[in-house]
Amino acid sequence: MKRYLLLVITVFLFNGCATWNGIKKDSSSAWEVTKNKSNEAWNATKDGSQKVYNKSKEKIHELSE
């Protein structure tokens, strides 16, 4: 059973990239994509929350006048 599991994992691992350098390259590019998308999501969240904060602050200021 362990042999079959190891065989399946090996086939999936080396399916797209036949060498260790290919695996390293693919994982490196996947990390870059993940890092860039995470950065974009963080900036969008930061901008959105900043807009909400500023609008809330303006409304509170208007109501307190």
C-alpha positions in Angstrom: 0.0 0.0 0.0 2.8 2.4 0.9 4.5 1.7 -2.5 1.4 2.6 -4.4 0.9 5.8 -2.4 4.6 6.8 -3.0 4.2 6.0 -6.7 1.1 8.1 -7.0 2.7 11.0 -5.2 5.8 10.7 -7.3 3.8 10.7 -10.5 1.9 13.9 -9.5 5.0 15.6 -8.3 7.0 15.0 -11.4 4.1 15.2 -13.9 4.6 18.9 -14.8 8.3 19.2 -14.2 10.7 16.3 -14.8 13.7 17.6 -12.9 14.5 19.0 -9.4 15.3 22.3 -11.0 11.9 22.3 -12.6 10.2 21.7 -9.3 12.2 24.5 -7.6 11.4 26.9 -10.5 7.6 26.0 -10.4 7.5 26.4 -6.6 9.4 29.7 -6.8 7.0 31.1 -9.4 4.0 29.9 -7.4 5.4 31.7 -4.4 5.8 35.0 -6.4 2.2 34.8 -7.6 0.9 34.1 -4.1 3.0 36.9 -2.7 1.8 39.4 -5.4 -1.9 38.4 -5.0 -1.7 38.6 -1.2 -0.2 42.1 -1.5 -3.0 43.2 -3.9 -5.6 41.8 -1.5 -4.0 43.6 1.5 -3.9 46.9 -0.3 -7.5 46.6 -1.4 -8.6 45.8 2.1 -6.5 48.6 3.5 -8.0 51.1 1.1 -11.6 49.9 1.7 -11.3 50.1 5.4 -9.7 53.5 5.3 -12.6 54.8 3.2 -15.1 53.4 5.6 -13.2 54.9 8.6 -13.1 58.3 6.9 -16.7 58.3 5.9 -17.7 57.2 9.5 -15.6 60.0 10.9 -17.2 62.6 8.6 -20.7 61.4 9.5 -20.0 61.6 13.2 -18.6 65.0 12.8 -21.7 66.1 10.8 -24.0 64.7 13.4 -22.2 66.4 16.3 -22.4 69.9 14.8 
